[in-house]
Amino acid sequence: MTLFDAKWNHRWDAGGRFCLGLDPKQDRMPDQYRNDRPYGLLKFCRARASSAAEYIAAFKSNLGYFLSQGSYGINQLEMLCKHFKHTYPDMPIILDCKSGDIAISAEQYAEFAFDMLGADAMTANAYLGDDSLEPLFKKYPDRTIFVLCRTSNPGAGKYQDLLTFKAGEPWSNARPLYQQVAWDAQEWNAKYSNCGVVVGATAPEELSFVRSIVGAMQILLPGIGTQGGDLDQAVKNGMNSSRRGLVINVGSSIIFASDPKSEAKKIHTDINRVLATL
């Protein structure tokens, strides 16, 4: 069991039901944070995390929002992760960096996520194949690597839905690319025990297919809230047979709400309502 799995399961048993996505887009932040150049991102994320903490089971920060602020942003991301580890030591941290590079370069992303920030999980792209991911599985056996499978953005299907088959196989074996990634992820997890997949809530049928392929594996699920994913359908299609294994990420609809705590409570209540029907 990875650090992410252990912490997530602990928080789930304690009643946490989703992952809080902390994507601090500057032009949507209140003036008091936007105008605070050295520490605005940090203070904003800390305040939103504090509001939702009793309802959540993980934090996820998207690297891009911090990179956009240069050295100020990276410094604040480091301080934010330190704050999380001190204030919420039982809450796992996901770095959403979507790394995808040759092995030696991919390791640098992982070192930043795990050694520098102390994250418990990170997202990665499988496009370069096994040799870009296996070093991460091997070097960090206690951390979770969430591999992009079927993403939540509108253009995801352009490549992810293309039919593929391996050389030498009959055309009848063709399957969408996202399903091939899911099969590969299942094999990686069987071998290394620290692989998860990312599937968007905006693709409910694809989510159901992926769950049937990956079994009990962890699925990180973005797309609920402002992206329009249906929570009820996502929970029904994405939970494993033990009513676990679905890391529902909710971000903008909470962190930019006028009352973040009330919005977090609503999401928490809705997830519990659907769970009761499974």
C-alpha positions as CSV (number, residue, x, y, z in Angstrom):
1,M,0.0,0.0,0.0
2,T,1.4,3.4,-1.0
3,L,1.4,6.5,1.3
4,F,-1.4,7.9,-0.8
5,D,-3.5,4.8,-0.4
6,A,-2.9,4.6,3.4
7,K,-3.8,8.3,3.9
8,W,-6.7,8.3,1.5
9,N,-8.3,5.2,3.1
10,H,-7.8,6.7,6.6
11,R,-9.5,10.0,5.6
12,W,-12.2,8.1,3.8
13,D,-13.0,6.0,6.9
14,A,-13.1,9.2,8.8
15,G,-15.7,10.7,6.5
16,G,-13.6,12.6,3.9
17,R,-15.2,12.1,0.5
18,F,-13.3,14.1,-2.2
19,C,-10.1,15.7,-3.2
20,L,-9.8,19.5,-3.1
21,G,-8.3,20.9,-6.2
22,L,-6.2,24.0,-5.5
23,D,-5.8,25.9,-8.8
24,P,-5.4,29.5,-7.8
25,K,-6.1,31.4,-11.0
26,Q,-5.0,35.0,-10.4
27,D,-7.8,36.8,-12.0
28,R,-10.4,34.9,-10.0
29,M,-8.8,35.4,-6.6
30,P,-10.1,38.2,-4.3
31,D,-8.1,41.4,-4.4
32,Q,-6.6,40.8,-0.9
33,Y,-4.8,37.7,-2.3
34,R,-4.2,38.8,-5.9
35,N,-2.4,42.0,-4.7
36,D,-0.2,40.2,-2.2
37,R,2.7,39.4,-4.5
38,P,5.0,37.4,-2.2
39,Y,2.4,35.2,-0.5
40,G,-1.1,35.6,-2.1
41,L,-1.2,32.1,-3.6
42,L,-0.2,30.6,-0.4
43,K,-2.7,32.5,1.8
44,F,-5.5,31.9,-0.7
45,C,-4.9,28.1,-0.8
46,R,-4.4,27.8,2.9
47,A,-7.7,29.7,3.6
48,R,-9.7,27.5,1.1
49,A,-8.1,24.3,2.4
50,S,-9.0,25.3,6.0
51,S,-12.7,25.9,5.0
52,A,-13.1,22.5,3.4
53,A,-10.8,20.3,5.5
54,E,-13.5,18.5,7.5
55,Y,-15.1,17.2,4.3
56,I,-12.1,16.2,2.1
57,A,-9.7,13.3,1.9
58,A,-6.8,14.8,-0.2
59,F,-5.3,18.0,-1.7
60,K,-4.3,18.4,-5.3
61,S,-2.3,21.3,-6.6
62,N,-1.8,22.0,-10.3
63,L,1.8,23.0,-11.0
64,G,1.0,25.3,-13.8
65,Y,-0.7,27.9,-11.6
66,F,2.4,28.2,-9.5
67,L,4.8,28.1,-12.4
68,S,3.0,31.1,-13.9
69,Q,4.3,33.2,-11.0
70,G,7.9,32.2,-11.5
71,S,10.1,31.9,-8.4
72,Y,7.4,33.4,-6.2
73,G,5.0,30.7,-7.2
74,I,7.4,27.8,-6.7
75,N,8.4,29.1,-3.3
76,Q,4.8,29.4,-2.3
77,L,4.0,25.8,-3.6
78,E,6.9,24.5,-1.4
79,M,5.5,26.4,1.6
80,L,2.0,25.3,0.9
81,C,3.0,21.6,0.9
82,K,5.0,22.1,4.1
83,H,1.9,23.7,5.6
84,F,-0.3,20.7,4.5
85,K,2.1,18.2,5.9
86,H,2.3,20.0,9.3
87,T,-1.4,20.9,9.7
88,Y,-3.0,17.9,8.0
89,P,-0.4,15.1,8.3
90,D,-3.0,12.4,7.5
91,M,-4.1,14.1,4.3
92,P,-2.4,13.0,1.1
93,I,-1.0,15.6,-1.4
94,I,-1.2,15.1,-5.2
95,L,1.0,17.2,-7.5
96,D,-0.8,17.5,-10.8
97,C,2.1,18.0,-13.2
98,K,1.2,15.6,-16.0
99,S,4.9,14.8,-16.6
100,G,5.8,12.9,-19.7
101,D,9.4,12.7,-20.8
102,I,12.3,10.3,-21.4
103,A,13.2,8.3,-18.3
104,I,16.1,10.5,-17.0
105,S,14.0,13.6,-17.4
106,A,10.8,12.0,-16.0
107,E,12.8,11.2,-12.8
108,Q,13.5,14.9,-12.3
109,Y,9.7,15.6,-12.2
110,A,9.3,12.9,-9.7
111,E,12.2,14.2,-7.5
112,F,10.6,17.6,-7.5
113,A,7.2,16.1,-6.5
114,F,8.3,13.6,-4.0
115,D,11.7,14.7,-2.6
116,M,11.3,18.5,-2.8
117,L,7.6,18.9,-2.1
118,G,6.9,15.7,-0.2
119,A,3.8,14.8,-2.3
120,D,2.2,11.4,-2.0
121,A,1.2,11.2,-5.6
122,M,1.7,12.8,-9.0
123,T,0.1,12.7,-12.4
124,A,2.0,11.5,-15.5
125,N,1.5,11.0,-19.2
126,A,2.0,7.6,-20.7
127,Y,2.5,8.8,-24.3
128,L,6.2,8.0,-24.3
129,G,5.6,4.4,-23.2
130,D,6.8,2.0,-20.5
131,D,10.3,3.3,-20.2
132,S,9.1,6.8,-19.3
133,L,7.0,5.6,-16.4
134,E,8.7,2.4,-15.0
135,P,11.6,4.4,-13.4
136,L,9.0,6.3,-11.4
137,F,7.3,3.1,-10.3
138,K,10.6,1.5,-9.3
139,K,12.3,4.5,-7.6
140,Y,9.2,5.6,-5.6
141,P,7.4,2.3,-4.7
142,D,5.6,4.1,-1.8
143,R,4.1,6.9,-3.9
144,T,1.2,6.7,-6.4
145,I,1.6,7.6,-10.1
146,F,-1.7,8.6,-11.6
147,V,-1.4,7.9,-15.4
148,L,-3.6,10.0,-17.7
149,C,-6.1,7.7,-19.3
150,R,-9.2,9.6,-20.5
151,T,-9.1,13.3,-19.6
152,S,-11.9,15.7,-18.9
153,N,-11.2,18.4,-21.5
154,P,-13.5,18.8,-24.5
155,G,-10.8,17.8,-27.0
156,A,-9.8,14.7,-25.2
157,G,-11.3,12.3,-27.7
158,K,-9.3,13.6,-30.7
159,Y,-6.5,11.2,-29.8
160,Q,-7.7,9.2,-26.8
161,D,-10.7,7.7,-28.7
162,L,-8.6,6.7,-31.7
163,L,-8.8,3.0,-32.4
164,T,-5.5,1.3,-32.0
165,F,-4.0,-2.2,-32.3
166,K,-0.6,-3.7,-31.9
167,A,1.5,-4.7,-34.9
168,G,0.6,-8.2,-35.9
169,E,-2.8,-8.3,-34.3
170,P,-6.0,-8.6,-36.3
171,W,-8.1,-5.4,-36.8
172,S,-10.8,-7.1,-34.7
173,N,-8.6,-6.5,-31.6
174,A,-8.7,-2.7,-32.1
175,R,-9.6,-0.7,-29.1
176,P,-9.7,3.1,-28.2
177,L,-6.3,4.4,-27.1
178,Y,-7.6,5.3,-23.6
179,Q,-8.6,1.6,-23.1
180,Q,-5.2,0.5,-24.1
181,V,-3.7,2.9,-21.5
182,A,-6.1,1.4,-18.9
183,W,-5.0,-2.2,-19.8
184,D,-1.3,-1.1,-19.5
185,A,-1.9,0.7,-16.2
186,Q,-3.6,-2.4,-14.9
187,E,-0.4,-4.4,-15.8
188,W,1.9,-1.7,-14.3
189,N,-0.1,-1.8,-11.1
190,A,0.0,-5.6,-11.0
191,K,3.8,-5.4,-11.3
192,Y,4.5,-2.4,-9.1
193,S,1.4,-1.8,-6.9
194,N,1.6,2.0,-7.2
195,C,-0.2,2.9,-10.4
196,G,-3.5,4.7,-10.7
197,V,-5.3,6.3,-13.6
198,V,-6.9,9.7,-14.4
199,V,-10.4,9.6,-16.0
200,G,-12.6,12.7,-16.4
201,A,-16.2,12.8,-15.0
202,T,-17.2,14.4,-18.3
203,A,-16.7,10.9,-19.9
204,P,-19.1,8.7,-17.9
205,E,-19.2,5.8,-20.3
206,E,-15.5,5.7,-20.7
207,L,-15.2,5.8,-16.9
208,S,-17.3,2.7,-16.7
209,F,-15.1,0.9,-19.3
210,V,-11.9,1.9,-17.4
211,R,-13.3,0.7,-14.1
212,S,-14.1,-2.7,-15.7
213,I,-10.5,-2.9,-16.9
214,V,-8.6,-1.7,-13.8
215,G,-10.6,-3.5,-11.1
216,A,-10.0,-2.0,-7.7
217,M,-7.3,0.5,-8.7
218,Q,-7.5,4.2,-7.7
219,I,-9.1,6.5,-10.3
220,L,-8.4,10.2,-10.0
221,L,-11.5,11.9,-11.3
222,P,-11.4,15.6,-12.4
223,G,-14.3,17.3,-14.1
224,I,-16.9,17.7,-11.4
225,G,-18.3,21.2,-11.0
226,T,-17.4,23.9,-13.5
227,Q,-16.4,21.4,-16.2
228,G,-19.9,20.0,-16.1
229,G,-19.3,16.4,-15.0
230,D,-22.3,14.6,-13.4
231,L,-21.5,13.6,-9.8
232,D,-24.2,11.0,-9.5
233,Q,-23.2,9.2,-12.7
234,A,-19.5,9.5,-11.9
235,V,-19.9,7.9,-8.4
236,K,-22.1,5.0,-9.8
237,N,-19.7,4.3,-12.8
238,G,-16.4,4.9,-11.0
239,M,-16.5,3.3,-7.6
240,N,-15.0,-0.1,-7.3
241,S,-16.9,-3.1,-5.8
242,S,-15.9,-2.0,-2.3
243,R,-17.4,1.5,-2.8
244,R,-13.9,3.0,-2.8
245,G,-11.2,3.8,-5.2
246,L,-12.6,7.0,-6.8
247,V,-10.6,10.1,-5.9
248,I,-13.2,12.8,-6.9
249,N,-11.5,16.1,-7.5
250,V,-13.5,19.3,-7.0
251,G,-11.7,22.6,-7.3
252,S,-13.0,25.9,-8.8
253,S,-16.6,25.5,-7.7
254,I,-15.4,25.4,-4.1
255,I,-12.3,27.6,-3.9
256,F,-13.9,30.5,-5.8
257,A,-17.3,30.1,-4.1
258,S,-18.6,33.0,-1.9
259,D,-18.9,30.4,0.8
260,P,-16.4,27.6,0.2
261,K,-17.3,25.6,3.3
262,S,-21.0,25.4,2.4
263,E,-20.1,24.3,-1.1
264,A,-17.7,21.7,0.2
265,K,-20.4,20.4,2.6
266,K,-22.9,20.2,-0.3
267,I,-20.5,18.1,-2.4
268,H,-19.8,15.9,0.6
269,T,-23.5,15.4,1.2
270,D,-24.2,14.6,-2.4
271,I,-21.4,12.0,-2.6
272,N,-22.8,10.3,0.6
273,R,-26.3,10.3,-0.9
274,V,-25.2,8.5,-4.0
275,L,-23.0,6.0,-2.0
276,A,-26.1,5.1,0.0
277,T,-27.7,3.9,-3.2
278,L,-24.9,1.6,-4.3
